Amino acid sequence: MRTVVATALILLLAVFLAPMLFLGGPPGAPEETEPLPTATLPIDRTAITPGSDESRLIRVKLEDGMVATLTLADYLWRVVAAEMPASFETEALRAQAVTARTYTLYQMSIGANPNHPEADMCTDISCCQAYLDPEQAAANWGDGASAYAAKITDAVSSTDGQAIFYEGELIDAVFFSSAAGRTLDSVEVWGGSVPYLTGVESPEGEEVPNYHTTVTVPLEEFRTAFLAQYPQADLSGDPSGWFQNLQPTSSGGVDTVDVGGVSVKGTALRSLFGLRSANFTITTGADGVTFSVTGYGHGVGMSQYGANAMAKEGATWQEILEHYYTGVTIGPLEAG
């Protein structure tokens, strides 16, 4: 009888302990499981800060006519990579990122562009901003691609959501390559006065590639091109008498000049003859009309080479922007 009872007790104990052996612990013990692979976890979109570059989408009309939708961060990376040499100082690149961000959002705020109503921005530099995709940028940069890409990423991410304001409104943050010692008032170039686009000193100089250039236009070619635009001009006689009454800009360039008796803006001559800037002198000779040009670009707003010169002297990106845009404040964008 005792043997039967003992056997029964052993069987009952085995039945009770068997689940514990298979389950790895007593009832109520936490079940050990492998953690889920990170890739299977949902993306936490709440980590994207409202007002940040990642929170905004930009429609960009590409060179092939297609429209791509990018985050503002991705778009700005491509713009900064195209607009400013990646070899420039870190603070200059950051200043460029903030100007590009401000310029983009300002253009979007004033309504659809008739040149590309289906997109917010385009890649045509004569209309919007330059644009370079990462693959093209890497090919251009060669062995320095990794370091340069990191600098562009830093320029965009370290200034995330920062923009330039005048009296609480986004500014039209125009910029250009290099000045002839001083930037220009907007009224000198486009005819309209803008309080934050006033001329200031700009420290770049001979270190700028092609800072001084010359363009010589043969006399007959000059006469044909100019008369096509200004048929009332008198370009007879000695060419030395064609140019009279030159009025300088605040930077020493050409505001207006009488050509064959017709008053012409320096900016118009720049466009007509493909000059790098409207800061030029004019000489004539048997070989033609020669323009001696200094700097590159329209001359209004931030000079990129000037920004780099300031950065080399220790200026921060905020100081650079406050220098080139008069009376502005810099701060975060609101969510939108």
C-alpha positions in Angstrom: 0.0 0.0 0.0 2.8 2.4 0.9 4.4 1.6 -2.4 1.3 2.5 -4.3 0.9 5.8 -2.4 4.5 6.7 -3.0 4.2 6.0 -6.6 1.1 8.1 -6.8 2.8 11.0 -5.1 5.7 10.8 -7.5 3.4 10.9 -10.5 1.5 13.9 -9.1 4.8 15.7 -8.4 6.0 15.0 -12.0 2.7 16.3 -13.4 3.2 19.6 -11.4 6.9 20.1 -12.2 6.8 19.2 -15.9 5.3 22.6 -17.1 8.0 24.4 -15.1 10.7 22.5 -16.8 9.4 23.4 -20.3 8.4 27.0 -19.4 11.7 27.8 -17.7 10.4 28.9 -14.4 7.6 28.8 -11.8 4.2 30.2 -12.7 4.2 34.0 -12.8 7.9 34.3 -13.8 8.5 36.9 -16.6 8.8 35.2 -20.0 12.2 35.8 -21.7 11.8 36.9 -25.3 14.3 38.3 -27.8 13.9 42.0 -28.4 12.2 43.0 -31.7 14.7 44.1 -34.4 14.9 47.9 -34.6 13.8 47.8 -38.2 10.4 46.4 -37.2 9.6 49.3 -34.9 7.4 52.1 -36.2 9.0 55.4 -37.0 8.4 57.9 -34.2 7.2 60.9 -36.1 6.6 62.8 -32.9 10.4 63.2 -32.7 10.2 65.6 -35.6 10.1 69.1 -34.1 7.3 71.3 -35.3 8.8 74.2 -37.3 11.9 72.1 -38.2 13.2 71.6 -41.7 12.1 67.9 -41.6 8.5 69.0 -40.9 8.2 71.0 -44.1 7.8 69.6 -47.6 9.0 71.5 -50.7 7.9 70.7 -54.3 10.9 71.3 -56.6 10.7 71.4 -60.4 13.9 69.7 -61.6 15.9 70.3 -64.8 14.1 67.5 -66.6 10.7 69.0 -65.8 9.7 66.5 -63.2 8.5 67.7 -59.8 10.1 66.2 -56.7 8.8 66.5 -53.2 11.6 66.9 -50.6 11.8 67.8 -47.0 13.1 71.4 -46.6 16.2 69.8 -45.0 17.0 67.7 -48.1 16.3 70.6 -50.4 18.6 73.0 -48.5 21.4 70.4 -48.5 21.2 70.5 -52.3 21.0 74.2 -52.5 24.0 74.9 -50.2 26.1 72.3 -52.0 25.4 74.1 -55.2 25.5 77.7 -54.1 28.6 77.9 -52.0 32.0 76.1 -52.2 32.1 73.3 -49.6 35.7 74.3 -48.9 34.4 77.6 -47.3 34.5 78.2 -43.6 31.9 76.4 -41.4 30.3 79.7 -40.3 30.0 80.9 -43.9 28.2 77.7 -44.9 25.8 78.0 -42.0 25.1 81.6 -43.0 24.4 80.3 -46.5 22.0 77.7 -45.2 20.0 80.3 -43.2 19.8 82.7 -46.2 18.7 79.8 -48.5 16.1 78.7 -46.0 14.8 82.2 -45.6 14.8 83.0 -49.3 12.9 79.7 -50.0 10.2 80.3 -47.5 9.9 84.0 -48.4 9.3 83.1 -52.1 6.7 80.5 -51.1 4.9 83.0 -48.9 4.4 85.5 -51.7 2.4 83.1 -53.9 2.9 80.7 -56.8 5.7 81.5 -59.2 4.3 81.9 -62.8 7.4 80.2 -64.1 6.6 77.0 -62.2 3.1 77.1 -60.7 3.1 73.4 -60.2 6.1 73.6 -57.8 7.3 75.8 -54.9 10.8 76.2 -56.3 12.9 75.2 -59.3 16.5 74.5 -60.1 17.0 77.3 -62.6 19.4 79.8 -61.0 18.0 82.6 -63.1 14.7 82.0 -61.3 15.3 80.4 -57.9 18.4 78.8 -56.5 21.1 76.5 -57.7 20.6 72.8 -57.0 23.0 69.9 -56.8 22.0 66.3 -55.9 24.3 64.3 -53.6 25.6 62.1 -56.4 26.6 65.0 -58.5 28.1 66.7 -55.5 30.2 63.7 -54.6 31.5 63.4 -58.2 32.4 67.1 -58.2 34.2 66.9 -54.8 36.2 63.8 -55.6 38.4 62.6 -52.7 37.0 65.2 -50.4 33.4 64.1 -50.9 32.9 62.6 -47.4 34.3 65.6 -45.5 32.5 68.1 -47.7 29.2 66.3 -47.4 29.5 66.4 -43.7 30.1 70.1 -43.7 27.0 70.7 -45.8 25.0 68.5 -43.5 26.2 70.5 -40.5 25.4 73.8 -42.1 21.8 72.8 -42.6 21.2 70.8 -39.4 23.0 73.1 -37.0 20.8 76.0 -38.1 17.6 73.9 -38.3 14.5 76.1 -38.5 16.4 79.4 -38.1 15.5 82.2 -40.4 16.0 86.0 -40.9 13.2 88.5 -40.1 12.6 92.2 -40.4 9.9 93.6 -38.1 8.6 90.0 -37.6 8.4 89.1 -41.2 10.6 86.9 -43.4 13.0 88.8 -45.5 13.8 88.4 -49.2 17.3 87.1 -48.4 19.0 87.6 -51.7 22.7 86.9 -52.0 25.5 86.9 -54.6 29.1 85.8 -55.1 31.5 88.7 -54.6 31.4 92.5 -54.1 33.8 95.1 -55.2 34.5 96.2 -51.6 30.9 97.2 -50.8 27.4 95.7 -51.4 24.7 97.8 -53.1 21.4 99.3 -52.0 18.5 97.4 -53.6 17.2 100.7 -55.1 20.5 100.9 -57.1 19.9 97.6 -58.8 16.1 97.0 -58.9 14.7 100.4 -58.3 12.9 99.7 -55.1 14.1 100.6 -51.6 14.1 97.8 -49.1 15.2 98.8 -45.5 17.2 95.6 -44.8 18.9 95.6 -48.3 21.3 98.6 -47.9 24.9 98.8 -48.9 27.5 97.7 -46.4 31.3 97.2 -46.5 32.4 93.7 -47.8 35.8 92.4 -46.9 36.6 90.0 -49.8 39.3 90.9 -52.4 42.1 89.4 -54.5 41.7 85.9 -53.0 38.4 85.6 -55.0 38.8 83.6 -58.2 38.3 85.7 -61.3 37.8 88.7 -59.1 38.9 90.9 -62.0 37.8 90.1 -65.5 37.8 91.8 -68.9 35.4 91.5 -71.8 36.2 93.1 -75.1 33.4 93.5 -77.6 34.4 94.2 -81.2 33.0 97.6 -82.4 30.6 96.3 -85.0 29.3 93.6 -82.6 28.8 96.2 -79.9 27.0 98.5 -82.3 24.7 95.8 -83.6 23.8 94.4 -80.1 23.3 97.8 -78.6 21.2 99.3 -81.4 19.0 96.2 -81.4 18.0 97.2 -77.8 18.3 101.0 -78.1 17.6 102.0 -81.8 17.5 105.7 -80.9 21.2 105.7 -79.9 23.7 107.4 -82.2 26.8 105.2 -82.5 28.4 107.1 -85.3 31.8 108.8 -85.1 34.7 107.9 -82.9 33.8 105.2 -80.3 35.6 107.2 -77.6 32.7 109.7 -77.8 30.0 107.0 -77.4 30.2 106.9 -73.6 29.4 110.0 -71.6 28.2 111.1 -68.2 28.9 108.0 -66.2 27.1 108.0 -62.8 28.7 105.7 -60.2 26.9 103.5 -57.7 27.8 103.6 -54.0 30.3 100.8 -54.6 32.0 102.6 -57.5 30.3 100.6 -60.2 28.1 102.0 -63.0 24.7 103.2 -62.0 23.9 104.9 -65.4 25.9 106.0 -68.4 25.0 107.8 -71.6 25.7 105.5 -74.6 25.2 107.2 -77.9 23.1 109.8 -76.2 20.8 107.3 -74.4 20.9 106.9 -70.6 21.4 103.2 -69.8 21.7 101.4 -66.5 24.9 99.6 -65.7 22.8 96.5 -64.9 21.4 96.6 -68.5 24.9 96.7 -70.0 25.9 93.8 -67.7 23.0 91.7 -69.0 23.5 92.7 -72.7 27.1 91.8 -72.8 27.3 89.0 -70.3 29.5 90.8 -67.7 30.1 89.3 -64.3 28.9 92.4 -62.4 27.9 96.0 -63.0 31.0 97.2 -61.3 33.1 98.0 -64.4 35.0 100.6 -66.3 34.8 101.2 -70.0 37.6 101.9 -72.5 37.5 102.0 -76.3 40.1 101.2 -78.9 40.6 99.8 -82.3 39.9 96.3 -81.0 36.5 97.3 -79.6 34.8 98.3 -76.3 36.5 96.8 -73.3 34.7 96.3 -69.9 37.0 95.8 -66.9 34.9 94.1 -64.3 35.3 93.5 -60.6 33.3 91.0 -58.5 30.5 88.7 -59.6 26.7 89.0 -59.1 24.0 91.6 -58.6 25.7 93.0 -55.5 22.6 93.1 -53.1 22.4 91.3 -49.8 25.0 88.8 -48.6 28.2 88.4 -50.5 29.3 84.8 -50.3 33.0 85.5 -50.5 32.6 88.4 -48.1 30.8 86.0 -45.7 33.8 83.6 -46.0 36.3 86.4 -45.3 34.3 87.4 -42.2 34.2 83.8 -41.0 38.0 83.5 -41.4 38.3 86.5 -39.1 36.2 84.7 -36.5 32.6 86.0 -37.2 29.7 83.7 -36.4 27.0 82.9 -38.9 24.7 85.2 -36.9 27.2 88.1 -37.1 27.6 87.6 -40.8 23.9 87.8 -41.5 23.4 90.8 -39.2 26.1 92.6 -41.1 24.8 92.0 -44.6 21.1 92.4 -43.8 20.5 95.7 -42.0 18.3 95.8 -38.9 17.2 92.1 -39.0 16.6 89.6 -36.3 17.4 85.9 -36.4 15.2 83.3 -34.8 13.2 80.1 -35.2 10.4 79.6 -37.6 6.9 78.9 -36.3 5.4 75.5 -36.9 3.6 75.4 -40.2 
